Amino acid sequence: MTEFEMLLACYRSGQVSERQWQEHLKDRAFRAWAENQKSCDELTNRVERFRGQGLPGQPAHMGTLTLVNDLHAALVEARRRLAKLEAET
């Protein structure tokens, strides 16, 4: 487990206060990682909710296609953020 993962686990379990969390988010590298982690968590939750189901009024494969498109967009955005962060350091 990385340092960032441990910090997130501590925050989620209540071992890190909101004030402490906000202080950690001032670190640009950590903030970028945390934002990407949040995006990944949200997409994972969507995948679990819609697994094998279509969106309302759509066949099942259309729901899967929508999720694949969302995952691709999130990956492109994560790569863009990483490149920007690397260029700044």
C-alpha positions in Angstrom: 0.0 0.0 0.0 1.4 3.4 -1.0 1.6 6.4 1.3 -1.2 8.1 -0.6 -3.4 4.9 -0.3 -2.7 4.7 3.5 -3.7 8.4 3.9 -6.9 7.9 2.0 -7.7 4.8 4.1 -7.1 6.8 7.3 -9.4 9.6 6.1 -12.2 7.2 5.1 -12.0 5.5 8.5 -12.2 8.8 10.4 -8.6 8.7 11.6 -7.8 12.0 9.7 -9.9 15.1 10.5 -11.4 17.2 7.7 -9.0 20.0 8.7 -6.0 17.6 8.3 -7.4 16.3 5.0 -7.6 19.8 3.6 -4.0 20.4 4.6 -2.9 17.2 2.8 -4.9 18.4 -0.3 -2.6 21.4 -0.5 0.1 19.0 -1.9 -0.5 19.2 -5.7 0.7 15.6 -6.3 -1.5 14.2 -3.6 -4.5 16.3 -4.7 -4.2 15.1 -8.3 -3.9 11.5 -7.1 -6.9 11.9 -4.8 -9.0 13.5 -7.6 -8.2 10.6 -9.9 -9.0 8.1 -7.1 -12.3 9.7 -6.6 -13.1 9.5 -10.3 -12.1 5.9 -10.4 -14.3 5.1 -7.3 -17.3 6.8 -8.9 -16.8 4.9 -12.2 -16.4 1.6 -10.3 -19.6 2.3 -8.4 -21.4 3.0 -11.7 -20.1 -0.2 -13.2 -21.3 -2.2 -10.2 -24.7 -0.6 -10.4 -25.2 -1.1 -14.1 -23.4 -4.4 -14.5 -25.6 -6.5 -16.9 -28.3 -3.8 -17.1 -29.2 -1.4 -19.7 -30.0 2.2 -19.0 -33.7 2.9 -18.8 -35.2 2.3 -22.3 -31.9 0.9 -23.7 -30.7 -2.7 -24.2 -28.1 -4.0 -21.8 -25.2 -3.6 -24.2 -25.9 0.2 -24.5 -25.4 0.6 -20.8 -22.0 -1.2 -21.1 -21.0 1.0 -24.0 -21.9 4.1 -22.0 -19.7 2.9 -19.2 -16.8 2.0 -21.5 -17.0 5.5 -23.0 -17.0 7.1 -19.5 -14.0 4.9 -18.5 -12.1 6.0 -21.6 -12.8 9.6 -20.9 -11.7 9.3 -17.3 -8.4 7.6 -18.4 -7.7 10.4 -20.9 -8.3 13.0 -18.3 -6.1 11.2 -15.7 -3.3 11.0 -18.3 -3.7 14.7 -19.1 -3.5 15.6 -15.4 -0.5 13.4 -14.9 1.3 15.0 -17.8 0.5 18.5 -16.5 1.8 17.6 -13.1 5.0 16.1 -14.5 5.5 19.2 -16.6 5.2 21.4 -13.5 7.8 19.5 -11.5 
